Structures are given as C-alpha cells and as structure tokens.
C-alpha cells in the first residue's frame, strides 16, 4: 500500500488526506473541489483500499 497517499476517491468525489495513523488504522480526509483530472493517479487511492481502516470524511460546503 502506498504510504504517500495524498488523495482519496469516494464514489465521484476527491478528498484530501489530512492524516493517517498506520498503527491504529485511522484515516482522515476532507472534501475538495478537485476532479479526477486535477490529481496525479499515483497520489490517488480508492477508499476500498482502506476497508480495514476507520475513515473520517469531512465535508466542507463553505469557506470561513
């Protein structure tokens, strides 16, 4: 598994990974407005690759 993951794909959305705790199997990511053509494929992993992890997705709809 790529330990330099920067983005996570969930259905048709791209999330930016904000933290991974490999020993505790925890992953946190926040939503972006990026499309699949905006990110390098080697920086993108599907959420299904993390099915043994507890995943926290943060959806941001506005900027403060």
N, CA, C and O atoms as a Maestro MAE file, in Angstrom:
{
 s_m_m2io_version
 :::
 2.0.0
}

f_m_ct {
 s_m_title
 :::
 protein
 m_atom[256] {
  # First column is atom index #
  i_m_mmod_type
  r_m_x_coord
  r_m_y_coord
  r_m_z_coord
  i_m_residue_number
  s_m_chain_name
  s_m_pdb_residue_name
  s_m_pdb_atom_name
  i_m_atomic_number
  :::
  1 25 0.845 -1.186 0.000 1 A "UNK " " N  " 7
  2 3 0.000 0.000 0.000 1 A "UNK " " CA " 6
  3 2 0.886 1.244 0.000 1 A "UNK " " C  " 6
  4 15 1.885 1.308 0.716 1 A "UNK " " O  " 8
  5 25 0.509 2.222 -0.807 2 A "UNK " " N  " 7
  6 3 1.247 3.470 -0.924 2 A "UNK " " CA " 6
  7 2 1.110 4.289 0.357 2 A "UNK " " C  " 6
  8 15 0.007 4.680 0.738 2 A "UNK " " O  " 8
  9 25 2.239 4.546 1.016 3 A "UNK " " N  " 7
  10 3 2.189 5.320 2.262 3 A "UNK " " CA " 6
  11 2 2.310 6.820 2.017 3 A "UNK " " C  " 6
  12 15 2.328 7.599 2.969 3 A "UNK " " O  " 8
  13 25 2.394 7.233 0.758 4 A "UNK " " N  " 7
  14 3 2.467 8.653 0.417 4 A "UNK " " CA " 6
  15 2 1.167 9.132 -0.205 4 A "UNK " " C  " 6
  16 15 1.176 10.028 -1.049 4 A "UNK " " O  " 8
  17 25 0.067 8.552 0.197 5 A "UNK " " N  " 7
  18 3 -1.240 8.906 -0.344 5 A "UNK " " CA " 6
  19 2 -1.577 10.355 -0.009 5 A "UNK " " C  " 6
  20 15 -1.411 10.794 1.129 5 A "UNK " " O  " 8
  21 25 -2.054 11.092 -1.011 6 A "UNK " " N  " 7
  22 3 -2.450 12.489 -0.799 6 A "UNK " " CA " 6
  23 2 -3.945 12.682 -0.981 6 A "UNK " " C  " 6
  24 15 -4.540 13.572 -0.374 6 A "UNK " " O  " 8
  25 25 -4.562 11.839 -1.827 7 A "UNK " " N  " 7
  26 3 -5.982 11.997 -2.131 7 A "UNK " " CA " 6
  27 2 -6.695 10.653 -2.056 7 A "UNK " " C  " 6
  28 15 -6.106 9.598 -2.290 7 A "UNK " " O  " 8
  29 25 -7.964 10.723 -1.728 8 A "UNK " " N  " 7
  30 3 -8.806 9.544 -1.584 8 A "UNK " " CA " 6
  31 2 -10.031 9.732 -2.470 8 A "UNK " " C  " 6
  32 15 -10.681 10.777 -2.427 8 A "UNK " " O  " 8
  33 25 -10.346 8.718 -3.271 9 A "UNK " " N  " 7
  34 3 -11.558 8.797 -4.085 9 A "UNK " " CA " 6
  35 2 -12.671 8.030 -3.393 9 A "UNK " " C  " 6
  36 15 -12.505 6.886 -2.971 9 A "UNK " " O  " 8
  37 25 -13.814 8.701 -3.292 10 A "UNK " " N  " 7
  38 3 -15.005 8.125 -2.677 10 A "UNK " " CA " 6
  39 2 -16.147 8.391 -3.647 10 A "UNK " " C  " 6
  40 15 -16.600 9.526 -3.797 10 A "UNK " " O  " 8
  41 25 -16.608 7.328 -4.303 11 A "UNK " " N  " 7
  42 3 -17.624 7.470 -5.353 11 A "UNK " " CA " 6
  43 2 -17.090 8.437 -6.398 11 A "UNK " " C  " 6
  44 15 -16.078 8.150 -7.039 11 A "UNK " " O  " 8
  45 25 -17.751 9.580 -6.583 12 A "UNK " " N  " 7
  46 3 -17.311 10.538 -7.601 12 A "UNK " " CA " 6
  47 2 -16.656 11.780 -7.000 12 A "UNK " " C  " 6
  48 15 -16.552 12.808 -7.669 12 A "UNK " " O  " 8
  49 25 -16.210 11.693 -5.729 13 A "UNK " " N  " 7
  50 3 -15.594 12.833 -5.046 13 A "UNK " " CA " 6
  51 2 -14.129 12.548 -4.740 13 A "UNK " " C  " 6
  52 15 -13.719 11.399 -4.578 13 A "UNK " " O  " 8
  53 25 -13.356 13.625 -4.666 14 A "UNK " " N  " 7
  54 3 -11.947 13.558 -4.281 14 A "UNK " " CA " 6
  55 2 -11.793 14.210 -2.911 14 A "UNK " " C  " 6
  56 15 -12.234 15.340 -2.701 14 A "UNK " " O  " 8
  57 25 -11.173 13.503 -1.995 15 A "UNK " " N  " 7
  58 3 -10.886 14.021 -0.655 15 A "UNK " " CA " 6
  59 2 -9.373 14.145 -0.487 15 A "UNK " " C  " 6
  60 15 -8.619 13.296 -0.961 15 A "UNK " " O  " 8
  61 25 -8.933 15.205 0.188 16 A "UNK " " N  " 7
  62 3 -7.512 15.385 0.508 16 A "UNK " " CA " 6
  63 2 -7.249 14.726 1.851 16 A "UNK " " C  " 6
  64 15 -7.918 15.025 2.840 16 A "UNK " " O  " 8
  65 25 -6.280 13.838 1.882 17 A "UNK " " N  " 7
  66 3 -5.939 13.141 3.116 17 A "UNK " " CA " 6
  67 2 -5.237 14.120 4.047 17 A "UNK " " C  " 6
  68 15 -4.240 14.740 3.677 17 A "UNK " " O  " 8
  69 25 -5.769 14.251 5.260 18 A "UNK " " N  " 7
  70 3 -5.196 15.168 6.248 18 A "UNK " " CA " 6
  71 2 -4.447 14.429 7.349 18 A "UNK " " C  " 6
  72 15 -3.703 15.041 8.116 18 A "UNK " " O  " 8
  73 25 -4.641 13.122 7.430 19 A "UNK " " N  " 7
  74 3 -3.922 12.351 8.434 19 A "UNK " " CA " 6
  75 2 -4.142 10.861 8.295 19 A "UNK " " C  " 6
  76 15 -5.247 10.400 8.012 19 A "UNK " " O  " 8
  77 25 -3.067 10.119 8.501 20 A "UNK " " N  " 7
  78 3 -3.152 8.658 8.530 20 A "UNK " " CA " 6
  79 2 -2.358 8.174 9.730 20 A "UNK " " C  " 6
  80 15 -1.201 8.551 9.915 20 A "UNK " " O  " 8
  81 25 -2.987 7.336 10.543 21 A "UNK " " N  " 7
  82 3 -2.282 6.675 11.638 21 A "UNK " " CA " 6
  83 2 -2.245 5.190 11.285 21 A "UNK " " C  " 6
  84 15 -3.209 4.456 11.502 21 A "UNK " " O  " 8
  85 25 -1.109 4.770 10.737 22 A "UNK " " N  " 7
  86 3 -0.984 3.413 10.207 22 A "UNK " " CA " 6
  87 2 -1.117 2.355 11.290 22 A "UNK " " C  " 6
  88 15 -1.727 1.313 11.050 22 A "UNK " " O  " 8
  89 25 -0.566 2.588 12.473 23 A "UNK " " N  " 7
  90 3 -0.623 1.577 13.540 23 A "UNK " " CA " 6
  91 2 -2.019 1.433 14.121 23 A "UNK " " C  " 6
  92 15 -2.395 0.346 14.560 23 A "UNK " " O  " 8
  93 25 -2.798 2.516 14.131 24 A "UNK " " N  " 7
  94 3 -4.152 2.473 14.674 24 A "UNK " " CA " 6
  95 2 -5.209 2.269 13.577 24 A "UNK " " C  " 6
  96 15 -6.399 2.160 13.874 24 A "UNK " " O  " 8
  97 25 -4.774 2.217 12.314 25 A "UNK " " N  " 7
  98 3 -5.686 2.039 11.175 25 A "UNK " " CA " 6
  99 2 -6.753 3.131 11.139 25 A "UNK " " C  " 6
  100 15 -7.946 2.846 11.033 25 A "UNK " " O  " 8
  101 25 -6.306 4.385 11.230 26 A "UNK " " N  " 7
  102 3 -7.200 5.538 11.163 26 A "UNK " " CA " 6
  103 2 -6.799 6.421 9.989 26 A "UNK " " C  " 6
  104 15 -5.612 6.646 9.755 26 A "UNK " " O  " 8
  105 25 -7.779 6.918 9.257 27 A "UNK " " N  " 7
  106 3 -7.542 7.825 8.136 27 A "UNK " " CA " 6
  107 2 -8.551 8.955 8.213 27 A "UNK " " C  " 6
  108 15 -9.733 8.726 8.471 27 A "UNK " " O  " 8
  109 25 -8.080 10.187 7.988 28 A "UNK " " N  " 7
  110 3 -8.957 11.355 7.969 28 A "UNK " " CA " 6
  111 2 -8.709 12.113 6.675 28 A "UNK " " C  " 6
  112 15 -7.567 12.294 6.251 28 A "UNK " " O  " 8
  113 25 -9.809 12.557 6.051 29 A "UNK " " N  " 7
  114 3 -9.702 13.310 4.801 29 A "UNK " " CA " 6
  115 2 -10.821 14.327 4.716 29 A "UNK " " C  " 6
  116 15 -11.899 14.135 5.279 29 A "UNK " " O  " 8
  117 25 -10.548 15.432 3.991 30 A "UNK " " N  " 7
  118 3 -11.556 16.466 3.824 30 A "UNK " " CA " 6
  119 2 -11.884 16.648 2.349 30 A "UNK " " C  " 6
  120 15 -11.042 16.432 1.477 30 A "UNK " " O  " 8
  121 25 -13.115 17.046 2.089 31 A "UNK " " N  " 7
  122 3 -13.583 17.179 0.714 31 A "UNK " " CA " 6
  123 2 -12.834 18.292 -0.011 31 A "UNK " " C  " 6
  124 15 -12.335 19.237 0.600 31 A "UNK " " O  " 8
  125 25 -12.773 18.152 -1.333 32 A "UNK " " N  " 7
  126 3 -12.159 19.162 -2.191 32 A "UNK " " CA " 6
  127 2 -13.103 19.429 -3.358 32 A "UNK " " C  " 6
  128 15 -14.119 18.754 -3.523 32 A "UNK " " O  " 8
  129 25 -12.756 20.406 -4.148 33 A "UNK " " N  " 7
  130 3 -13.484 20.676 -5.390 33 A "UNK " " CA " 6
  131 2 -12.713 20.156 -6.593 33 A "UNK " " C  " 6
  132 15 -12.996 20.540 -7.728 33 A "UNK " " O  " 8
  133 25 -11.741 19.286 -6.352 34 A "UNK " " N  " 7
  134 3 -10.905 18.753 -7.423 34 A "UNK " " CA " 6
  135 2 -11.646 17.690 -8.222 34 A "UNK " " C  " 6
  136 15 -12.547 17.018 -7.720 34 A "UNK " " O  " 8
  137 25 -11.239 17.559 -9.477 35 A "UNK " " N  " 7
  138 3 -11.758 16.473 -10.312 35 A "UNK " " CA " 6
  139 2 -10.659 15.423 -10.462 35 A "UNK " " C  " 6
  140 15 -9.521 15.647 -10.049 35 A "UNK " " O  " 8
  141 25 -10.994 14.302 -11.040 36 A "UNK " " N  " 7
  142 3 -10.027 13.226 -11.199 36 A "UNK " " CA " 6
  143 2 -8.878 13.621 -12.128 36 A "UNK " " C  " 6
  144 15 -7.790 13.053 -12.033 36 A "UNK " " O  " 8
  145 25 -9.102 14.572 -13.012 37 A "UNK " " N  " 7
  146 3 -8.035 15.035 -13.909 37 A "UNK " " CA " 6
  147 2 -7.101 16.033 -13.237 37 A "UNK " " C  " 6
  148 15 -6.043 16.351 -13.780 37 A "UNK " " O  " 8
  149 25 -7.482 16.532 -12.055 38 A "UNK " " N  " 7
  150 3 -6.668 17.511 -11.334 38 A "UNK " " CA " 6
  151 2 -5.562 16.876 -10.496 38 A "UNK " " C  " 6
  152 15 -4.619 17.564 -10.107 38 A "UNK " " O  " 8
  153 25 -5.657 15.592 -10.212 39 A "UNK " " N  " 7
  154 3 -4.679 14.943 -9.325 39 A "UNK " " CA " 6
  155 2 -3.918 13.862 -10.084 39 A "UNK " " C  " 6
  156 15 -4.439 13.250 -11.017 39 A "UNK " " O  " 8
  157 25 -2.682 13.645 -9.665 40 A "UNK " " N  " 7
  158 3 -1.881 12.571 -10.251 40 A "UNK " " CA " 6
  159 2 -2.414 11.222 -9.779 40 A "UNK " " C  " 6
  160 15 -2.752 11.057 -8.607 40 A "UNK " " O  " 8
  161 25 -2.488 10.271 -10.684 41 A "UNK " " N  " 7
  162 3 -3.030 8.958 -10.341 41 A "UNK " " CA " 6
  163 2 -2.216 8.267 -9.246 41 A "UNK " " C  " 6
  164 15 -2.777 7.516 -8.449 41 A "UNK " " O  " 8
  165 25 -0.902 8.509 -9.192 42 A "UNK " " N  " 7
  166 3 -0.086 7.880 -8.151 42 A "UNK " " CA " 6
  167 2 -0.315 8.494 -6.772 42 A "UNK " " C  " 6
  168 15 0.113 7.924 -5.768 42 A "UNK " " O  " 8
  169 25 -0.983 9.646 -6.706 43 A "UNK " " N  " 7
  170 3 -1.324 10.281 -5.437 43 A "UNK " " CA " 6
  171 2 -2.742 9.958 -4.992 43 A "UNK " " C  " 6
  172 15 -3.167 10.399 -3.924 43 A "UNK " " O  " 8
  173 25 -3.484 9.192 -5.795 44 A "UNK " " N  " 7
  174 3 -4.898 8.928 -5.559 44 A "UNK " " CA " 6
  175 2 -5.122 7.456 -5.221 44 A "UNK " " C  " 6
  176 15 -4.650 6.570 -5.933 44 A "UNK " " O  " 8
  177 25 -5.839 7.205 -4.139 45 A "UNK " " N  " 7
  178 3 -6.207 5.838 -3.756 45 A "UNK " " CA " 6
  179 2 -7.713 5.766 -3.567 45 A "UNK " " C  " 6
  180 15 -8.346 6.736 -3.149 45 A "UNK " " O  " 8
  181 25 -8.267 4.627 -3.875 46 A "UNK " " N  " 7
  182 3 -9.699 4.399 -3.686 46 A "UNK " " CA " 6
  183 2 -9.960 4.059 -2.223 46 A "UNK " " C  " 6
  184 15 -9.131 3.427 -1.568 46 A "UNK " " O  " 8
  185 25 -11.113 4.479 -1.716 47 A "UNK " " N  " 7
  186 3 -11.464 4.196 -0.327 47 A "UNK " " CA " 6
  187 2 -11.521 2.689 -0.056 47 A "UNK " " C  " 6
  188 15 -11.311 2.254 1.077 47 A "UNK " " O  " 8
  189 25 -11.801 1.898 -1.083 48 A "UNK " " N  " 7
  190 3 -11.862 0.444 -0.900 48 A "UNK " " CA " 6
  191 2 -10.519 -0.151 -0.500 48 A "UNK " " C  " 6
  192 15 -10.470 -1.254 0.046 48 A "UNK " " O  " 8
  193 25 -9.437 0.560 -0.763 49 A "UNK " " N  " 7
  194 3 -8.105 0.099 -0.332 49 A "UNK " " CA " 6
  195 2 -7.925 0.223 1.181 49 A "UNK " " C  " 6
  196 15 -6.962 -0.303 1.740 49 A "UNK " " O  " 8
  197 25 -8.847 0.916 1.840 50 A "UNK " " N  " 7
  198 3 -8.751 1.170 3.274 50 A "UNK " " CA " 6
  199 2 -9.924 0.568 4.033 50 A "UNK " " C  " 6
  200 15 -10.356 1.124 5.043 50 A "UNK " " O  " 8
  201 25 -10.441 -0.554 3.564 51 A "UNK " " N  " 7
  202 3 -11.620 -1.138 4.207 51 A "UNK " " CA " 6
  203 2 -11.354 -1.616 5.633 51 A "UNK " " C  " 6
  204 15 -12.301 -1.773 6.404 51 A "UNK " " O  " 8
  205 25 -10.099 -1.851 6.005 52 A "UNK " " N  " 7
  206 3 -9.799 -2.247 7.384 52 A "UNK " " CA " 6
  207 2 -9.558 -1.042 8.294 52 A "UNK " " C  " 6
  208 15 -9.349 -1.202 9.497 52 A "UNK " " O  " 8
  209 25 -9.587 0.169 7.720 53 A "UNK " " N  " 7
  210 3 -9.361 1.396 8.470 53 A "UNK " " CA " 6
  211 2 -10.681 1.992 8.960 53 A "UNK " " C  " 6
  212 15 -11.744 1.760 8.384 53 A "UNK " " O  " 8
  213 25 -10.579 2.762 10.036 54 A "UNK " " N  " 7
  214 3 -11.660 3.661 10.411 54 A "UNK " " CA " 6
  215 2 -11.398 4.938 9.631 54 A "UNK " " C  " 6
  216 15 -10.332 5.540 9.760 54 A "UNK " " O  " 8
  217 25 -12.376 5.357 8.813 55 A "UNK " " N  " 7
  218 3 -12.195 6.511 7.941 55 A "UNK " " CA " 6
  219 2 -13.136 7.625 8.369 55 A "UNK " " C  " 6
  220 15 -14.337 7.411 8.530 55 A "UNK " " O  " 8
  221 25 -12.579 8.818 8.550 56 A "UNK " " N  " 7
  222 3 -13.368 10.006 8.888 56 A "UNK " " CA " 6
  223 2 -13.311 10.949 7.702 56 A "UNK " " C  " 6
  224 15 -12.236 11.439 7.354 56 A "UNK " " O  " 8
  225 25 -14.449 11.212 7.078 57 A "UNK " " N  " 7
  226 3 -14.539 12.126 5.955 57 A "UNK " " CA " 6
  227 2 -15.184 13.425 6.411 57 A "UNK " " C  " 6
  228 15 -16.242 13.416 7.040 57 A "UNK " " O  " 8
  229 25 -14.548 14.529 6.092 58 A "UNK " " N  " 7
  230 3 -15.040 15.848 6.473 58 A "UNK " " CA " 6
  231 2 -15.521 16.542 5.216 58 A "UNK " " C  " 6
  232 15 -14.736 16.786 4.300 58 A "UNK " " O  " 8
  233 25 -16.795 16.860 5.165 59 A "UNK " " N  " 7
  234 3 -17.381 17.554 4.025 59 A "UNK " " CA " 6
  235 2 -17.480 19.035 4.333 59 A "UNK " " C  " 6
  236 15 -18.175 19.440 5.265 59 A "UNK " " O  " 8
  237 25 -16.788 19.833 3.552 60 A "UNK " " N  " 7
  238 3 -16.815 21.284 3.713 60 A "UNK " " CA " 6
  239 2 -17.641 21.876 2.580 60 A "UNK " " C  " 6
  240 15 -17.354 21.651 1.404 60 A "UNK " " O  " 8
  241 25 -18.661 22.628 2.946 61 A "UNK " " N  " 7
  242 3 -19.502 23.235 1.930 61 A "UNK " " CA " 6
  243 2 -19.299 24.738 1.819 61 A "UNK " " C  " 6
  244 15 -19.780 25.361 0.872 61 A "UNK " " O  " 8
  245 25 -18.587 25.329 2.782 62 A "UNK " " N  " 7
  246 3 -18.317 26.767 2.714 62 A "UNK " " CA " 6
  247 2 -16.948 27.049 3.305 62 A "UNK " " C  " 6
  248 15 -16.403 26.245 4.060 62 A "UNK " " O  " 8
  249 25 -16.408 28.192 2.955 63 A "UNK " " N  " 7
  250 3 -15.097 28.618 3.452 63 A "UNK " " CA " 6
  251 2 -15.304 29.746 4.447 63 A "UNK " " C  " 6
  252 15 -16.089 30.666 4.215 63 A "UNK " " O  " 8
  253 25 -14.588 29.658 5.557 64 A "UNK " " N  " 7
  254 3 -14.689 30.686 6.594 64 A "UNK " " CA " 6
  255 2 -13.543 31.654 6.440 64 A "UNK " " C  " 6
  256 15 -13.431 32.606 7.212 64 A "UNK " " O  " 8
  :::
 }
 m_bond[255] {
  # First column is bond index #
  i_m_from
  i_m_to
  i_m_order
  :::
  1 1 2 1
  2 2 3 1
  3 3 4 2
  4 3 5 1
  5 5 6 1
  6 6 7 1
  7 7 8 2
  8 7 9 1
  9 9 10 1
  10 10 11 1
  11 11 12 2
  12 11 13 1
  13 13 14 1
  14 14 15 1
  15 15 16 2
  16 15 17 1
  17 17 18 1
  18 18 19 1
  19 19 20 2
  20 19 21 1
  21 21 22 1
  22 22 23 1
  23 23 24 2
  24 23 25 1
  25 25 26 1
  26 26 27 1
  27 27 28 2
  28 27 29 1
  29 29 30 1
  30 30 31 1
  31 31 32 2
  32 31 33 1
  33 33 34 1
  34 34 35 1
  35 35 36 2
  36 35 37 1
  37 37 38 1
  38 38 39 1
  39 39 40 2
  40 39 41 1
  41 41 42 1
  42 42 43 1
  43 43 44 2
  44 43 45 1
  45 45 46 1
  46 46 47 1
  47 47 48 2
  48 47 49 1
  49 49 50 1
  50 50 51 1
  51 51 52 2
  52 51 53 1
  53 53 54 1
  54 54 55 1
  55 55 56 2
  56 55 57 1
  57 57 58 1
  58 58 59 1
  59 59 60 2
  60 59 61 1
  61 61 62 1
  62 62 63 1
  63 63 64 2
  64 63 65 1
  65 65 66 1
  66 66 67 1
  67 67 68 2
  68 67 69 1
  69 69 70 1
  70 70 71 1
  71 71 72 2
  72 71 73 1
  73 73 74 1
  74 74 75 1
  75 75 76 2
  76 75 77 1
  77 77 78 1
  78 78 79 1
  79 79 80 2
  80 79 81 1
  81 81 82 1
  82 82 83 1
  83 83 84 2
  84 83 85 1
  85 85 86 1
  86 86 87 1
  87 87 88 2
  88 87 89 1
  89 89 90 1
  90 90 91 1
  91 91 92 2
  92 91 93 1
  93 93 94 1
  94 94 95 1
  95 95 96 2
  96 95 97 1
  97 97 98 1
  98 98 99 1
  99 99 100 2
  100 99 101 1
  101 101 102 1
  102 102 103 1
  103 103 104 2
  104 103 105 1
  105 105 106 1
  106 106 107 1
  107 107 108 2
  108 107 109 1
  109 109 110 1
  110 110 111 1
  111 111 112 2
  112 111 113 1
  113 113 114 1
  114 114 115 1
  115 115 116 2
  116 115 117 1
  117 117 118 1
  118 118 119 1
  119 119 120 2
  120 119 121 1
  121 121 122 1
  122 122 123 1
  123 123 124 2
  124 123 125 1
  125 125 126 1
  126 126 127 1
  127 127 128 2
  128 127 129 1
  129 129 130 1
  130 130 131 1
  131 131 132 2
  132 131 133 1
  133 133 134 1
  134 134 135 1
  135 135 136 2
  136 135 137 1
  137 137 138 1
  138 138 139 1
  139 139 140 2
  140 139 141 1
  141 141 142 1
  142 142 143 1
  143 143 144 2
  144 143 145 1
  145 145 146 1
  146 146 147 1
  147 147 148 2
  148 147 149 1
  149 149 150 1
  150 150 151 1
  151 151 152 2
  152 151 153 1
  153 153 154 1
  154 154 155 1
  155 155 156 2
  156 155 157 1
  157 157 158 1
  158 158 159 1
  159 159 160 2
  160 159 161 1
  161 161 162 1
  162 162 163 1
  163 163 164 2
  164 163 165 1
  165 165 166 1
  166 166 167 1
  167 167 168 2
  168 167 169 1
  169 169 170 1
  170 170 171 1
  171 171 172 2
  172 171 173 1
  173 173 174 1
  174 174 175 1
  175 175 176 2
  176 175 177 1
  177 177 178 1
  178 178 179 1
  179 179 180 2
  180 179 181 1
  181 181 182 1
  182 182 183 1
  183 183 184 2
  184 183 185 1
  185 185 186 1
  186 186 187 1
  187 187 188 2
  188 187 189 1
  189 189 190 1
  190 190 191 1
  191 191 192 2
  192 191 193 1
  193 193 194 1
  194 194 195 1
  195 195 196 2
  196 195 197 1
  197 197 198 1
  198 198 199 1
  199 199 200 2
  200 199 201 1
  201 201 202 1
  202 202 203 1
  203 203 204 2
  204 203 205 1
  205 205 206 1
  206 206 207 1
  207 207 208 2
  208 207 209 1
  209 209 210 1
  210 210 211 1
  211 211 212 2
  212 211 213 1
  213 213 214 1
  214 214 215 1
  215 215 216 2
  216 215 217 1
  217 217 218 1
  218 218 219 1
  219 219 220 2
  220 219 221 1
  221 221 222 1
  222 222 223 1
  223 223 224 2
  224 223 225 1
  225 225 226 1
  226 226 227 1
  227 227 228 2
  228 227 229 1
  229 229 230 1
  230 230 231 1
  231 231 232 2
  232 231 233 1
  233 233 234 1
  234 234 235 1
  235 235 236 2
  236 235 237 1
  237 237 238 1
  238 238 239 1
  239 239 240 2
  240 239 241 1
  241 241 242 1
  242 242 243 1
  243 243 244 2
  244 243 245 1
  245 245 246 1
  246 246 247 1
  247 247 248 2
  248 247 249 1
  249 249 250 1
  250 250 251 1
  251 251 252 2
  252 251 253 1
  253 253 254 1
  254 254 255 1
  255 255 256 2
  :::
 }
}
